[in-house]
Amino acid sequence: MCAVVDENFRELERELGLFLRRAHAASAAVARGVHPDLEPAAYELLALIAATPVVRASDLAAHIGVGRGTMSRQLSRLAELGFVARRPDPEDFRGQLLSLTDVGRERLESAQASRRGYLHTALADWSPEEIVDLSRQLARLNGALTQARQQSAAGAPVPRAV
């Protein structure tokens, strides 16, 4: 039984690795569609800011799991490109509230439409139920990975497969 479980996790690791490499390449292409100098991680920041307007940089850094320095550099580049507006946080004089500019929103929406078109093509032979199921399972996986990362950061032992 243990060997079967180990092989299942090896296969999962291989498939996730391939998926992540392909997703990174696709994100790089989508980011270049927004702006030729945009990094893939910066594209994801635009999407997060759009989903949570007037968000703090520190909250974004915590959500993504990067340091404030990394976040500051990426946000500075987005501001230089005219995609992100910053304003002081009235509740925290050290903080800044972020929102997309009109140009940032237009570029992001165009890139997202392109990405959705790609997914429509790639999943053309999938049923709507299969797509919903995949979305649910990915959400479940993301939740489990977030919980494991939080437990690990808190020093809690991470359970091992038996």
CYANA upper distance limits for C-alpha pairs under 8 A (distance plus 0.5 A):
  1 MET  CA      5 VAL  CA      6.87
  2 CYS  CA      6 ASP  CA      6.63
  2 CYS  CA    162 VAL  CA      6.88
  3 ALA  CA      7 GLU  CA      6.58
  4 VAL  CA      8 ASN  CA      6.62
  5 VAL  CA      9 PHE  CA      6.80
  5 VAL  CA    161 ALA  CA      8.23
  5 VAL  CA    162 VAL  CA      8.39
  6 ASP  CA     10 ARG  CA      6.69
  7 GLU  CA     11 GLU  CA      6.64
  8 ASN  CA     12 LEU  CA      6.63
  9 PHE  CA     13 GLU  CA      6.46
 10 ARG  CA     14 ARG  CA      6.70
 11 GLU  CA     15 GLU  CA      6.66
 12 LEU  CA     16 LEU  CA      6.46
 13 GLU  CA     17 GLY  CA      6.45
 14 ARG  CA     18 LEU  CA      6.75
 15 GLU  CA     19 PHE  CA      6.53
 16 LEU  CA     20 LEU  CA      6.44
 17 GLY  CA     21 ARG  CA      6.69
 18 LEU  CA     22 ARG  CA      6.69
 19 PHE  CA     23 ALA  CA      6.43
 20 LEU  CA     24 HIS  CA      6.45
 21 ARG  CA     25 ALA  CA      6.78
 22 ARG  CA     26 ALA  CA      6.59
 23 ALA  CA     27 SER  CA      6.44
 24 HIS  CA     28 ALA  CA      6.62
 24 HIS  CA     40 PRO  CA      7.76
 25 ALA  CA     29 ALA  CA      6.87
 26 ALA  CA     30 VAL  CA      6.69
 27 SER  CA     31 ALA  CA      6.42
 27 SER  CA     40 PRO  CA      5.75
 27 SER  CA     43 TYR  CA      8.06
 28 ALA  CA     32 ARG  CA      6.69
 28 ALA  CA     39 GLU  CA      7.10
 28 ALA  CA     40 PRO  CA      5.19
 29 ALA  CA     33 GLY  CA      6.83
 29 ALA  CA     40 PRO  CA      8.46
 30 VAL  CA     34 VAL  CA      7.10
 30 VAL  CA     40 PRO  CA      8.13
 30 VAL  CA     43 TYR  CA      8.27
 30 VAL  CA    111 ALA  CA      6.39
 30 VAL  CA    112 GLN  CA      8.49
 30 VAL  CA    114 SER  CA      8.28
 30 VAL  CA    115 ARG  CA      7.55
 31 ALA  CA     35 HIS  CA      6.87
 31 ALA  CA     36 PRO  CA      7.89
 31 ALA  CA     38 LEU  CA      6.02
 31 ALA  CA     39 GLU  CA      6.67
 31 ALA  CA     40 PRO  CA      5.81
 31 ALA  CA     42 ALA  CA      8.12
 31 ALA  CA     43 TYR  CA      5.89
 31 ALA  CA    111 ALA  CA      8.08
 32 ARG  CA     36 PRO  CA      4.85
 32 ARG  CA     37 ASP  CA      7.05
 32 ARG  CA     38 LEU  CA      6.36
 32 ARG  CA     39 GLU  CA      8.07
 33 GLY  CA    111 ALA  CA      6.81
 34 VAL  CA     38 LEU  CA      7.61
 34 VAL  CA     43 TYR  CA      8.32
 34 VAL  CA    107 ARG  CA      5.81
 34 VAL  CA    108 LEU  CA      7.00
 34 VAL  CA    110 SER  CA      8.24
 34 VAL  CA    111 ALA  CA      6.64
 38 LEU  CA     42 ALA  CA      6.90
 38 LEU  CA     43 TYR  CA      7.53
 39 GLU  CA     43 TYR  CA      7.18
 40 PRO  CA     44 GLU  CA      7.20
 41 ALA  CA     45 LEU  CA      6.93
 42 ALA  CA     46 LEU  CA      6.86
 42 ALA  CA     74 GLN  CA      6.69
 42 ALA  CA     75 LEU  CA      8.26
 42 ALA  CA     78 LEU  CA      7.77
 43 TYR  CA     47 ALA  CA      6.97
 43 TYR  CA    108 LEU  CA      8.27
 44 GLU  CA     48 LEU  CA      6.75
 45 LEU  CA     49 ILE  CA      6.59
 45 LEU  CA     60 LEU  CA      8.38
 46 LEU  CA     50 ALA  CA      6.62
 46 LEU  CA     83 PHE  CA      8.46
 46 LEU  CA     84 VAL  CA      8.39
 46 LEU  CA    100 LEU  CA      7.82
 46 LEU  CA    104 GLY  CA      8.09
 46 LEU  CA    108 LEU  CA      7.44
 47 ALA  CA     51 ALA  CA      6.69
 47 ALA  CA    108 LEU  CA      7.57
 48 LEU  CA     52 THR  CA      6.63
 48 LEU  CA     60 LEU  CA      8.30
 49 ILE  CA     53 PRO  CA      5.92
 49 ILE  CA     54 VAL  CA      7.94
 49 ILE  CA     55 VAL  CA      7.09
 49 ILE  CA     98 LEU  CA      7.47
 49 ILE  CA     99 SER  CA      6.61
 49 ILE  CA    100 LEU  CA      7.23
 50 ALA  CA     99 SER  CA      7.61
 50 ALA  CA    100 LEU  CA      6.95
 50 ALA  CA    105 ARG  CA      7.85
 53 PRO  CA     98 LEU  CA      7.40
 53 PRO  CA     99 SER  CA      5.81
 53 PRO  CA    100 LEU  CA      8.02
 54 VAL  CA     97 LEU  CA      5.66
 54 VAL  CA     98 LEU  CA      5.42
 54 VAL  CA     99 SER  CA      5.65
 55 VAL  CA     59 ASP  CA      7.46
 55 VAL  CA     60 LEU  CA      7.84
 55 VAL  CA     97 LEU  CA      5.80
 55 VAL  CA     98 LEU  CA      5.77
 55 VAL  CA     99 SER  CA      7.54
 56 ARG  CA     60 LEU  CA      7.00
 56 ARG  CA     89 ASP  CA      8.34
 56 ARG  CA     95 GLY  CA      7.20
 56 ARG  CA     96 GLN  CA      6.21
 56 ARG  CA     97 LEU  CA      5.25
 56 ARG  CA     98 LEU  CA      6.59
 57 ALA  CA     61 ALA  CA      6.71
 57 ALA  CA     68 ARG  CA      8.28
 57 ALA  CA     71 MET  CA      7.48
 57 ALA  CA     72 SER  CA      8.04
 57 ALA  CA     95 GLY  CA      7.84
 57 ALA  CA     96 GLN  CA      6.96
 57 ALA  CA     97 LEU  CA      7.42
 57 ALA  CA     98 LEU  CA      7.48
 58 SER  CA     62 ALA  CA      6.69
 58 SER  CA     68 ARG  CA      7.04
 58 SER  CA     71 MET  CA      8.48
 58 SER  CA     95 GLY  CA      8.13
 59 ASP  CA     63 HIS  CA      6.57
 60 LEU  CA     64 ILE  CA      6.62
 60 LEU  CA     71 MET  CA      8.26
 61 ALA  CA     65 GLY  CA      6.22
 61 ALA  CA     66 VAL  CA      5.61
 61 ALA  CA     67 GLY  CA      6.56
 61 ALA  CA     68 ARG  CA      6.58
 61 ALA  CA     71 MET  CA      6.38
 62 ALA  CA     66 VAL  CA      7.03
 62 ALA  CA     67 GLY  CA      8.21
 66 VAL  CA     70 THR  CA      6.96
 66 VAL  CA     71 MET  CA      7.28
 67 GLY  CA     71 MET  CA      6.83
 68 ARG  CA     72 SER  CA      6.40
 69 GLY  CA     73 ARG  CA      6.78
 70 THR  CA     74 GLN  CA      6.84
 71 MET  CA     75 LEU  CA      6.56
 72 SER  CA     76 SER  CA      6.49
 73 ARG  CA     77 ARG  CA      6.87
 74 GLN  CA     78 LEU  CA      6.89
 75 LEU  CA     79 ALA  CA      6.60
 75 LEU  CA     84 VAL  CA      7.94
 76 SER  CA     80 GLU  CA      6.62
 77 ARG  CA     81 LEU  CA      6.79
 78 LEU  CA     82 GLY  CA      6.90
 78 LEU  CA     83 PHE  CA      5.89
 78 LEU  CA     84 VAL  CA      6.15
 79 ALA  CA     83 PHE  CA      6.17
 79 ALA  CA     84 VAL  CA      5.27
 79 ALA  CA     85 ALA  CA      6.78
 79 ALA  CA     86 ARG  CA      8.33
 82 GLY  CA    101 THR  CA      7.41
 82 GLY  CA    103 VAL  CA      7.44
 82 GLY  CA    104 GLY  CA      7.32
 83 PHE  CA    100 LEU  CA      6.30
 83 PHE  CA    101 THR  CA      5.78
 83 PHE  CA    102 ASP  CA      8.06
 83 PHE  CA    103 VAL  CA      6.38
 83 PHE  CA    104 GLY  CA      4.28
 83 PHE  CA    105 ARG  CA      7.86
 84 VAL  CA     98 LEU  CA      7.18
 84 VAL  CA     99 SER  CA      6.24
 84 VAL  CA    100 LEU  CA      5.03
 84 VAL  CA    101 THR  CA      5.89
 84 VAL  CA    104 GLY  CA      6.94
 85 ALA  CA     98 LEU  CA      6.30
 85 ALA  CA     99 SER  CA      5.90
 85 ALA  CA    100 LEU  CA      6.46
 85 ALA  CA    101 THR  CA      6.44
 86 ARG  CA     96 GLN  CA      6.57
 86 ARG  CA     97 LEU  CA      6.15
 86 ARG  CA     98 LEU  CA      5.33
 86 ARG  CA     99 SER  CA      7.22
 87 ARG  CA     96 GLN  CA      5.96
 87 ARG  CA     97 LEU  CA      5.81
 87 ARG  CA     98 LEU  CA      7.23
 88 PRO  CA     92 ASP  CA      8.41
 88 PRO  CA     93 PHE  CA      7.19
 88 PRO  CA     94 ARG  CA      8.24
 88 PRO  CA     95 GLY  CA      6.72
 88 PRO  CA     96 GLN  CA      5.04
 88 PRO  CA     97 LEU  CA      6.51
 89 ASP  CA     93 PHE  CA      6.54
 89 ASP  CA     94 ARG  CA      7.97
 89 ASP  CA     95 GLY  CA      5.76
 89 ASP  CA     96 GLN  CA      5.39
 89 ASP  CA     97 LEU  CA      5.95
100 LEU  CA    104 GLY  CA      5.90
100 LEU  CA    105 ARG  CA      6.32
101 THR  CA    105 ARG  CA      6.64
102 ASP  CA    106 GLU  CA      6.67
103 VAL  CA    107 ARG  CA      6.64
104 GLY  CA    108 LEU  CA      6.53
105 ARG  CA    109 GLU  CA      6.51
106 GLU  CA    110 SER  CA      6.68
107 ARG  CA    111 ALA  CA      6.74
108 LEU  CA    112 GLN  CA      6.56
109 GLU  CA    113 ALA  CA      6.61
110 SER  CA    114 SER  CA      6.83
111 ALA  CA    115 ARG  CA      6.71
112 GLN  CA    116 ARG  CA      6.60
113 ALA  CA    117 GLY  CA      6.68
114 SER  CA    118 TYR  CA      6.85
115 ARG  CA    119 LEU  CA      6.82
116 ARG  CA    120 HIS  CA      6.60
117 GLY  CA    121 THR  CA      6.81
118 TYR  CA    122 ALA  CA      6.62
119 LEU  CA    123 LEU  CA      6.36
120 HIS  CA    124 ALA  CA      6.13
126 TRP  CA    130 GLU  CA      6.57
126 TRP  CA    131 ILE  CA      7.18
127 SER  CA    131 ILE  CA      6.97
128 PRO  CA    132 VAL  CA      6.72
129 GLU  CA    133 ASP  CA      6.54
130 GLU  CA    134 LEU  CA      6.60
131 ILE  CA    135 SER  CA      6.71
132 VAL  CA    136 ARG  CA      6.72
133 ASP  CA    137 GLN  CA      6.65
134 LEU  CA    138 LEU  CA      6.54
135 SER  CA    139 ALA  CA      6.63
136 ARG  CA    140 ARG  CA      6.66
137 GLN  CA    141 LEU  CA      6.58
138 LEU  CA    142 ASN  CA      6.55
139 ALA  CA    143 GLY  CA      6.64
140 ARG  CA    144 ALA  CA      6.71
141 LEU  CA    145 LEU  CA      6.60
142 ASN  CA    146 THR  CA      6.55
143 GLY  CA    147 GLN  CA      6.65
144 ALA  CA    148 ALA  CA      6.62
145 LEU  CA    149 ARG  CA      6.59
146 THR  CA    150 GLN  CA      6.67
147 GLN  CA    151 GLN  CA      6.64
148 ALA  CA    152 SER  CA      6.54
148 ALA  CA    158 VAL  CA      7.33
149 ARG  CA    153 ALA  CA      6.55
150 GLN  CA    154 ALA  CA      6.61
151 GLN  CA    155 GLY  CA      6.79
151 GLN  CA    156 ALA  CA      5.57
151 GLN  CA    157 PRO  CA      7.70
151 GLN  CA    158 VAL  CA      7.45
152 SER  CA    156 ALA  CA      6.04
152 SER  CA    157 PRO  CA      7.19
152 SER  CA    158 VAL  CA      6.94
